[in-house]
Amino acid sequence: MNKLDKLMNDPKEVFEELKTSAAGPEGALPLTSFMLENWASGDLFGLTQNVGMGWSPDKLTGQEVLILGTQGGIKNEDGSPIALGYHSGHWEVDLLMKAAAHEVSKLGNIPFAGFVSDPCDGRSQGTKGMFDSLPYRNDASVVMRRLIRSLPTRKAVMGVATCDKGLPAMIMSLAAMHELPAIIVPGGVTLPPETGEDAGKIQTIGARFTNGELSLREAAELGCRACATPGGGCQFLGTAASAQVVAEALGITVPHAALAPSGQPIWKEMAHQSSRAVLNAITSGIKMKDIITDAAIRNAMTVHAAFGGSTNLLLHIPAIAHAAGCSIPDIHDWEKINQSVPRLVSALPNGPIDHPTVRVFLAGGVPEVMLHLREMGLLEEDVLTISGERLGDVLNWWETSERRHHVRERLKQDGIDPADVIMSPQQAHSAGMTSTITFPTGNIAPEGAIVKSTSIDRAMLDSNGIYYHKGSVKVFTSEKAVIQAIKKKEIIAKDIIALIGCGPSGTGMEETYQVTSALKHLSYGKHVTLLTDGRFSGVSTGACIGHIGQEALAGGPIGKLRDGDIIEVKIDCEQLNATINIVGTDGDEHGPIRSMELLEARSLHPDLKENPDLPDDTRLWAALQAASGGTWRGSIYDVDRIIELLEIGKKYSNEKGATQR
């Protein structure tokens, strides 16, 4: 047997059972003369396709609802894996989609399903896969919008998604469907292990092992059980959980949808509820433009601050606003909200008590937090939600609902007081919880920066709530180099690290979670300050400052730093004011003005360059988002601005060519 015979090796029955025609579906399409005279050929052919796939011809008269999901992997009927997905967040999404489809069908309508899967940011940390992470969001949203438009007969869309890039992309795509009813069905969260570590902390086993803080056996056993159930997003308030919270805060989910435990009956019931809600929206004429408004965007920002959500949402909420045709929030809008909204949720990874996200759901989730915000006068209650009710009426229902009573009682059975998970403003203040995000400025961050100040270890603050760190900087031009330095014990307490070249132009604005999470879970990490033009998710500790602008490769001052330069960091976690300045060079202090003059005279760091493995797809994304206003506008594609710049470029090129001729 030669190689091709061995490769092909067809069983005989495949030829014996080979057919060349079939009878086709029985019955007749429910056509009318009006349909034949007025419908597009594609609409008519769609009916043929529907029955060809097995849909009964006598059930073709209902409304068509597209269920668009981020499912990944292939499962047997019993749920066991045939082919793995990239992550647990899309592993059980198909169950929600099936439940939604059954409800749509039961109510006399026709469900369609499409799939745009997503990557895992956890899986790609520290790898070249991270170069595609943030750019993927825009690409996925484009594909999702194309799929929605490619089913012209759909009357509504249901987006089923869970994690870091798939869910923001889904929200963006639905937000852009201004004239359609649409709803988000969050994929929920995975449960924590009964004994062990959460999926955030477990990503630091390598750093902790090499620093002698974890044995090989401990690393292996803890790593095995961190994802205690097979579906749902990670158990902490990182990007995945924060995006679910924001979706509900926008009013585009049913009430109490975010952070439900994946795979459980209360989670599946959400799919049924969502189907009924979006069908009611068709009847009531409720469209996305009626729900996602400037006021809804402000509510989402407010709830994000109260939860202590991931800083990545400062990239995603502006992009959602742009897709919806709303005003794009700028740094001043973020500052105003974070200065007025207290953090109320005590959960992983911010503490002070590290409750997993399922406990936040059982404590009442988004509507429970909103009750406190309403009391403080921080919500705009007149906004419409996909439930068909105004937000104020939703909260009135929630306050006295059986659902609220049952979930909170279930949490009490575990010995957890719901008020210790979602706190009142007074209780949160007494527990030392501060507002979520501060926006540092200074001579090495002329366009601004972000620090999740609420995550700074309280032991690092003085009696006035101020974090202060002055010292010489260690400069790295790749995340890999920082991790190697940590593993080789070359980073010590009281170090200041500058990780440069990690913005859009260098690495696609990779997420430096590998570094921030290592510092969070190493005993000395709270004494280390990190400065980067990259980004990170929900896990950080002693002053991790990201999104520093301009990015190094765009000529930003951070790109001119050298080992031994003296940096001064001051963060007021109470008043939410912060500065980061160079105050000395080569180990000598000169003050911020003279030091900046010396810095400006330098060239960029000699090792600073675009990562040689950066894909062309990401290089194109970086250029397009830069032309559209960059990261502070959400790394969007502003088509009008891009076309305008292209036209200017073409005109310049033509004029230059004419001059040369």
C-alpha positions in Angstrom: 0.0 0.0 0.0 1.5 3.3 -1.0 1.2 6.5 1.0 -1.9 7.8 -0.8 -3.7 4.5 -0.4 -2.9 4.5 3.3 -4.0 8.2 3.6 -7.3 7.8 1.7 -8.3 4.2 2.8 -12.1 4.6 1.9 -14.4 2.1 3.5 -16.5 0.3 0.9 -19.8 1.5 2.3 -19.1 5.1 1.4 -19.4 4.1 -2.3 -22.3 1.7 -1.7 -24.3 4.5 0.0 -23.4 7.2 -2.6 -26.6 8.9 -4.0 -26.9 11.3 -6.9 -30.4 12.7 -6.2 -33.0 12.9 -3.4 -36.8 13.4 -3.2 -36.5 16.8 -1.4 -38.8 18.2 1.3 -42.5 17.4 1.1 -45.2 20.1 1.0 -45.2 23.6 -0.6 -43.9 27.0 0.3 -46.5 29.4 1.6 -46.1 31.7 -1.4 -48.6 34.4 -2.4 -48.9 36.3 -5.7 -47.8 39.4 -3.8 -44.6 37.7 -2.6 -43.7 36.5 -6.1 -44.4 39.9 -7.6 -42.6 42.0 -5.0 -40.1 40.1 -3.0 -36.4 40.0 -4.0 -35.2 36.8 -5.5 -33.0 36.4 -2.4 -35.9 36.5 -0.1 -37.8 33.9 -2.1 -34.7 31.6 -2.4 -34.3 32.0 1.4 -37.5 30.1 1.9 -36.2 27.3 -0.4 -33.0 27.2 1.7 -35.1 27.0 4.9 -37.0 24.0 4.0 -33.9 22.4 2.4 -32.3 22.5 5.9 -35.4 20.7 7.3 -37.7 23.5 8.5 -41.3 22.7 7.9 -42.9 24.7 5.1 -46.0 25.3 7.2 -43.8 27.1 9.8 -42.3 29.6 7.6 -44.6 32.5 8.3 -43.1 33.6 11.7 -40.7 36.4 12.4 -37.0 35.6 11.8 -34.7 36.1 14.7 -30.9 35.8 14.3 -29.0 34.3 17.2 -25.4 35.3 16.8 -22.9 33.5 19.2 -19.3 33.2 20.0 -19.4 29.4 20.5 -16.1 27.6 20.3 -15.2 23.9 20.4 -17.3 20.8 19.6 -19.0 18.7 22.2 -20.7 15.3 22.4 -24.4 15.2 23.4 -23.3 14.5 27.0 -21.1 17.6 27.0 -17.8 15.8 26.8 -15.3 17.4 24.4 -14.7 16.2 20.8 -12.6 19.2 20.0 -11.6 21.8 22.6 -12.5 25.5 22.4 -10.0 28.3 23.0 -11.6 29.0 26.4 -14.4 28.1 28.8 -16.2 31.4 28.0 -17.4 30.1 24.7 -17.6 26.4 25.5 -21.2 26.4 26.7 -22.5 29.3 24.7 -24.2 26.8 22.3 -26.4 25.7 25.2 -27.7 29.3 25.6 -28.2 29.6 21.9 -30.2 26.3 21.8 -32.4 27.5 24.7 -33.0 30.8 23.0 -33.8 29.1 19.7 -36.3 26.7 21.3 -38.1 29.7 22.9 -38.2 31.6 19.6 -39.6 28.6 17.8 -42.1 27.8 20.5 -43.5 31.2 20.2 -44.1 30.7 16.4 -41.0 32.3 15.0 -38.0 31.2 13.0 -34.6 31.2 14.7 -31.4 31.5 12.7 -27.9 31.0 14.1 -24.5 32.3 13.1 -21.1 31.9 14.8 -18.1 34.2 15.2 -15.8 32.6 17.8 -13.2 34.4 19.8 -9.7 33.9 21.2 -8.6 33.6 24.9 -6.6 36.5 26.3 -5.5 34.2 29.1 -4.2 31.6 26.7 -2.3 34.1 24.6 -0.6 36.0 27.6 3.1 36.3 27.0 2.8 34.9 23.4 2.6 36.3 19.9 -1.1 35.5 20.0 -1.5 38.6 22.1 -0.6 40.7 19.1 -4.0 39.9 17.7 -6.0 40.4 20.8 -7.3 44.0 20.8 -7.3 44.2 16.9 -9.5 41.1 16.9 -12.3 43.0 18.5 -12.7 45.4 15.6 -12.4 42.6 13.0 -14.9 40.4 14.8 -17.4 43.3 15.1 -17.0 43.9 11.3 -17.8 40.2 10.6 -20.7 40.2 13.0 -22.2 43.3 11.4 -21.8 41.7 8.0 -23.5 38.5 9.1 -26.4 40.5 10.5 -26.9 42.5 7.3 -26.5 39.3 5.3 -29.8 38.0 6.7 -32.0 40.8 5.3 -35.2 39.2 6.5 -34.3 39.1 10.2 -36.5 41.2 12.5 -34.2 41.1 15.6 -30.8 39.9 16.7 -29.7 38.1 19.9 -26.0 38.3 20.7 -24.7 35.5 22.9 -21.2 36.1 24.2 -19.0 36.0 27.3 -15.4 37.0 27.2 -12.7 39.6 26.7 -13.0 40.4 23.0 -16.1 38.4 21.7 -18.5 40.2 24.0 -17.2 43.8 23.4 -17.3 43.0 19.7 -20.8 41.7 20.0 -22.0 44.8 21.9 -20.4 47.0 19.2 -22.0 45.1 16.4 -25.5 45.3 18.0 -25.1 48.9 18.9 -24.5 49.7 15.2 -27.8 48.1 14.3 -29.6 51.4 15.1 -33.0 50.4 13.5 -33.2 46.8 14.8 -34.4 45.3 18.1 -31.4 43.5 19.7 -30.4 41.9 23.0 -27.2 40.6 24.6 -27.3 37.3 26.4 -24.2 37.1 28.6 -22.5 33.8 28.8 -22.0 34.0 32.5 -19.1 32.9 34.7 -17.4 29.7 35.7 -17.5 28.6 39.4 -14.4 28.7 41.6 -12.9 25.5 43.0 -14.0 24.4 46.5 -10.3 24.5 47.4 -7.8 26.2 45.3 -7.2 29.4 43.4 -9.1 31.5 40.9 -8.4 31.7 37.2 -6.6 35.0 37.6 -4.2 34.0 40.3 -3.4 30.7 38.7 -1.9 32.5 35.7 1.1 33.4 38.0 2.2 29.9 38.9 5.4 30.2 36.8 6.5 33.5 38.5 5.7 32.3 42.0 7.4 28.9 41.4 10.6 30.5 40.2 10.6 32.9 43.2 10.2 30.0 45.6 6.7 30.9 46.7 5.1 27.8 45.2 6.2 24.2 44.9 6.0 22.2 41.7 3.3 19.9 43.1 1.3 22.9 44.3 1.5 24.5 40.9 0.4 21.4 39.2 -2.5 20.6 41.5 -3.8 24.2 41.7 -3.5 24.6 38.0 -5.6 21.5 37.4 -8.7 22.7 39.3 -8.8 26.5 38.9 -11.7 26.3 36.3 -14.0 24.3 38.4 -16.8 24.2 35.9 -16.4 23.9 32.1 -18.2 27.1 30.9 -18.3 30.8 31.6 -15.8 33.6 32.0 -13.2 33.9 34.7 -14.2 34.3 38.3 -12.9 37.8 38.8 -13.9 41.3 37.6 -11.5 41.3 34.6 -12.6 42.3 31.1 -15.0 39.5 30.5 -17.0 40.1 33.7 -16.8 43.8 33.4 -18.2 43.7 29.8 -21.1 41.6 31.0 -21.8 44.2 33.7 -21.6 47.0 31.1 -24.0 45.3 28.8 -26.6 45.1 31.5 -25.9 48.7 32.6 -26.6 49.8 29.0 -30.0 48.3 29.2 -29.4 45.7 26.5 -29.9 42.6 28.6 -32.8 41.3 30.7 -32.6 42.4 34.4 -30.0 40.5 36.5 -28.3 38.8 33.6 -24.6 39.6 34.1 -22.4 37.0 35.9 -24.9 34.1 36.1 -23.2 30.7 36.7 -22.8 29.1 33.3 -24.6 25.8 32.7 -27.1 26.1 35.6 -30.9 26.4 35.2 -31.0 30.1 36.2 -28.5 30.8 33.4 -30.4 28.8 30.8 -33.7 30.5 31.8 -32.0 33.8 30.9 -32.0 32.7 27.3 -35.8 32.1 27.4 -36.3 35.4 29.0 -34.1 37.2 26.5 -36.1 35.6 23.6 -39.3 36.8 25.0 -37.9 40.3 25.5 -36.6 40.7 22.0 -39.8 39.4 20.5 -41.7 41.9 22.6 -39.3 44.6 21.3 -40.3 43.7 17.7 -43.9 44.2 18.6 -43.3 47.4 20.5 -41.0 48.9 17.9 -38.1 49.2 20.4 -34.8 49.6 18.5 -31.2 49.8 19.6 -31.1 53.6 18.9 -33.9 53.9 21.5 -31.8 52.1 24.2 -28.2 53.0 23.7 -28.2 56.7 24.1 -25.8 59.2 25.7 -27.6 58.7 29.0 -27.2 54.9 28.8 -23.5 55.3 28.1 -23.1 57.5 31.2 -25.0 54.9 33.2 -22.6 52.2 31.9 -19.6 54.3 32.9 -21.1 54.9 36.4 -21.9 51.2 37.0 -18.4 50.2 35.7 -16.9 52.6 38.3 -19.1 51.2 41.1 -18.0 47.6 40.3 -14.3 48.5 40.0 -14.3 47.0 36.5 -11.4 46.4 34.2 -9.5 49.3 32.7 -10.0 47.6 29.3 -13.5 48.9 29.3 -12.1 52.4 28.8 -11.2 51.1 25.3 -14.5 49.3 24.8 -17.2 51.8 26.1 -16.0 54.6 23.7 -16.1 52.1 20.8 -19.6 51.0 21.8 -20.7 54.7 21.9 -19.1 55.3 18.5 -21.0 52.3 17.0 -24.3 53.6 18.5 -23.8 57.0 17.1 -23.5 58.5 20.6 -21.0 61.0 22.0 -17.7 59.4 22.7 -16.6 59.9 26.3 -13.2 61.5 26.7 -10.8 61.5 29.6 -12.6 64.4 31.3 -15.9 62.4 31.3 -14.1 59.4 32.8 -12.5 61.6 35.5 -15.8 63.2 36.4 -17.6 59.9 36.9 -14.8 58.2 38.7 -14.5 61.1 41.1 -18.2 61.0 42.0 -18.9 57.3 42.0 -17.6 55.1 44.9 -16.6 51.5 44.4 -19.3 49.3 46.1 -18.4 45.7 45.0 -16.0 43.7 47.1 -14.7 41.0 44.7 -11.8 39.4 43.0 -9.3 40.8 42.2 -9.8 44.1 44.0 -11.0 43.0 47.4 -11.0 43.9 50.2 -12.7 40.5 50.4 -11.9 38.4 47.3 -15.5 37.1 46.5 -15.7 35.4 43.1 -18.1 36.8 40.6 -20.9 34.2 41.2 -21.3 35.7 44.7 -21.7 39.1 43.1 -24.5 37.7 41.0 -26.2 36.1 44.0 -25.8 39.3 46.0 -27.9 41.0 43.3 -25.5 41.9 40.6 -26.0 44.9 38.5 -29.6 45.9 39.7 -28.5 45.7 43.3 -25.5 48.0 42.7 -27.9 50.3 40.8 -30.2 50.5 43.8 -27.4 52.1 45.8 -26.4 54.4 42.9 -30.1 55.5 42.6 -30.1 56.5 46.2 -27.1 58.6 45.6 -28.7 60.3 42.6 -26.0 59.0 40.2 -28.3 57.1 37.7 -30.4 58.4 34.8 -33.5 56.4 35.4 -35.6 57.4 32.4 -33.6 55.4 29.9 -35.4 52.6 28.1 -34.2 49.0 28.4 -34.8 46.0 26.2 -37.3 44.7 28.7 -39.6 47.4 27.4 -39.5 49.2 30.8 -37.7 52.3 31.9 -34.7 51.7 34.2 -36.4 53.3 37.2 -39.3 50.8 36.8 -36.9 47.9 36.4 -35.2 48.9 39.7 -38.6 49.2 41.4 -39.5 45.7 40.3 -36.1 44.3 41.4 -36.3 45.8 44.9 -39.4 43.7 45.8 -39.0 40.8 43.4 -39.0 37.1 44.4 -35.8 36.7 42.3 -33.9 39.1 44.5 -35.1 37.4 47.6 -34.2 33.9 46.4 -30.7 34.6 45.1 -29.7 36.6 48.2 -31.0 33.8 50.5 -29.0 31.3 48.5 -25.9 33.3 49.2 -26.7 33.4 52.9 -26.8 29.6 52.9 -23.1 29.7 52.1 -22.6 31.9 55.1 -22.1 35.0 53.1 -23.9 38.3 53.8 -24.9 39.9 50.5 -24.2 43.3 52.0 -20.6 42.2 52.4 -20.3 41.6 48.7 -22.3 44.6 47.4 -21.9 47.3 50.0 -23.6 50.5 50.8 -21.5 53.6 50.2 -21.1 54.0 54.0 -20.0 50.4 54.4 -17.6 50.6 51.4 -16.0 53.7 52.8 -15.5 52.1 56.2 -13.9 49.1 54.5 -11.4 51.4 52.9 -12.7 51.0 49.4 -11.9 53.9 47.1 -13.1 55.0 43.7 -11.9 52.9 40.8 -9.7 54.7 38.3 -7.3 57.7 38.5 -5.9 59.4 35.4 -2.3 60.4 35.9 -0.7 63.3 34.0 2.9 64.5 34.0 5.9 65.1 31.8 6.2 61.4 30.6 2.4 61.1 30.0 1.4 64.3 28.2 -1.7 62.7 26.8 -2.6 61.0 30.0 -2.6 57.5 31.5 -4.7 55.1 33.6 -4.1 53.5 37.0 -6.6 51.3 38.7 -6.0 53.1 41.9 -8.6 51.1 43.9 -6.4 48.0 43.3 -3.3 49.5 45.0 -2.6 47.6 48.2 -3.9 49.7 51.1 -0.7 49.1 53.0 1.2 51.2 50.4 -0.9 54.3 51.1 -0.1 57.0 53.8 -2.7 58.2 56.2 -4.2 60.6 53.6 -4.6 57.8 51.0 -1.6 58.8 48.9 0.7 56.4 47.1 4.2 57.9 46.7 7.2 56.3 45.0 10.4 57.9 43.8 13.3 56.0 42.5 15.5 55.0 39.6 13.8 53.2 36.7 14.6 49.9 35.0 13.6 50.1 31.4 12.4 47.1 29.3 11.3 47.0 25.7 9.4 43.7 25.8 7.1 42.0 28.2 9.1 38.8 27.8 12.2 40.7 29.2 10.3 41.8 32.3 9.0 38.3 33.0 12.5 36.9 32.6 13.8 39.6 35.0 11.0 38.6 37.5 11.8 34.9 37.2 15.6 35.6 37.6 14.8 37.7 40.7 16.2 40.8 39.1 13.2 42.8 40.1 13.0 43.6 43.8 10.9 45.6 46.2 10.9 49.4 45.6 11.8 49.0 41.9 10.1 51.2 39.2 9.7 49.3 35.9 9.1 51.0 32.6 7.8 48.6 29.9 7.8 50.5 26.6 6.9 49.7 23.0 3.8 47.9 24.0 1.3 50.4 22.5 -0.7 49.8 19.3 2.3 50.4 16.9 4.6 48.1 18.8 2.6 45.0 19.7 -1.0 45.8 18.9 -1.3 47.2 22.4 -0.8 43.8 24.0 -2.2 43.1 27.4 0.6 43.0 30.0 -1.4 40.9 32.4 1.4 38.4 32.7 3.4 41.2 34.4 0.7 42.8 36.5 -0.7 39.5 37.8 2.8 38.3 38.7 3.3 41.5 40.7 -0.1 41.1 42.3 0.6 37.6 43.6 4.3 37.9 44.5 5.0 38.9 48.1 7.1 41.9 47.1 4.9 43.0 44.2 3.0 45.7 46.0 6.2 47.6 46.5 6.9 47.8 42.7 5.6 50.5 40.3 4.9 49.6 36.7 4.8 52.2 33.9 3.7 51.1 30.4 2.2 52.3 27.1 0.5 48.9 27.0 -2.7 47.8 28.7 -3.8 45.3 31.3 -7.0 43.8 32.7 -8.5 43.7 36.1 -5.5 42.4 38.1 -2.9 44.8 39.4 -1.5 46.0 42.6 1.1 48.6 43.8 0.6 51.2 41.1 0.4 49.7 37.6 0.1 52.6 35.3 -0.9 51.9 31.7 -2.2 53.5 28.4 0.6 56.1 28.8 0.3 58.5 25.9 1.8 59.2 23.5 3.0 55.6 23.0 6.8 55.2 22.9 6.9 54.4 19.2 4.9 57.5 18.3 7.6 59.6 19.9 6.2 59.7 23.4 8.5 60.8 26.2 8.2 57.3 27.9 10.2 56.0 24.8 13.2 58.0 25.8 13.7 56.7 29.3 16.9 55.0 30.2 18.0 52.8 33.1 18.8 55.0 36.1 16.5 57.9 35.3 14.6 59.0 38.4 10.8 58.8 38.3 8.4 60.3 40.8 4.9 58.8 41.1 2.2 60.4 43.3 -1.3 59.0 43.3 -4.0 60.4 45.6 -6.5 57.5 45.9 -9.0 59.6 47.8 -9.1 62.7 45.6 -8.2 60.8 42.4 -5.3 63.0 41.3 -2.0 61.6 40.1 1.3 62.7 38.5 4.1 60.7 37.0 7.2 62.8 36.2 10.9 62.3 35.4 12.8 64.3 38.0 16.3 63.1 37.4 18.6 61.5 34.9 21.5 59.1 35.3 21.0 58.9 39.0 21.1 62.7 39.6 18.0 64.7 40.5 17.4 67.9 38.5 13.7 68.5 39.1 10.9 67.9 36.5 11.6 70.9 34.2 15.3 70.4 33.7 14.9 66.6 33.6 12.3 67.0 30.9 14.7 69.3 28.9 17.4 66.6 29.1 14.9 63.9 28.1 13.6 65.8 25.1 17.2 66.1 23.8 17.5 62.3 23.7 16.7 60.0 20.9 14.3 57.1 21.4 15.6 54.1 23.4 18.0 52.2 21.1 16.3 48.9 21.6 12.8 50.3 20.9 11.2 49.0 17.8 8.1 47.4 16.4 8.0 43.8 17.3 9.4 41.9 14.2 6.7 39.3 14.5 3.8 41.9 14.5 1.3 40.6 11.8 0.5 42.9 8.9 -3.2 42.6 9.9 -2.3 44.2 13.3 0.0 46.9 11.7 -3.0 47.9 9.5 -5.3 48.0 12.6 -2.7 50.2 14.4 -2.6 52.6 11.6 -6.4 52.8 11.1 -7.1 53.3 14.8 -4.4 55.9 15.1 -6.0 57.8 12.2 -9.3 57.5 14.1 -8.1 59.1 17.3 -6.1 56.3 19.0 -6.8 54.5 22.2 -8.5 57.4 24.0 -11.3 57.2 21.4 -11.5 53.4 21.9 -9.2 52.2 19.0 -12.2 52.5 16.7 -12.4 52.7 12.9 -13.7 56.2 12.2 -14.5 55.7 8.5 -15.1 59.4 7.7 -11.8 60.4 9.3 -9.9 57.6 7.6 -11.3 58.4 4.2 -10.5 62.1 4.7 -6.9 61.3 5.5 -6.6 58.9 2.6 -7.9 61.6 0.2 -5.4 64.1 1.6 -2.7 61.5 1.1 -3.8 60.7 -2.5 -3.9 64.4 -3.3 -0.4 64.9 -1.9 0.9 61.9 -3.8 -0.6 63.1 -7.0 0.8 66.6 -6.6 4.2 65.2 -5.7 4.2 63.0 -8.8 3.2 65.9 -11.0 6.1 68.0 -9.6 8.6 65.2 -10.2 7.4 64.8 -13.8 
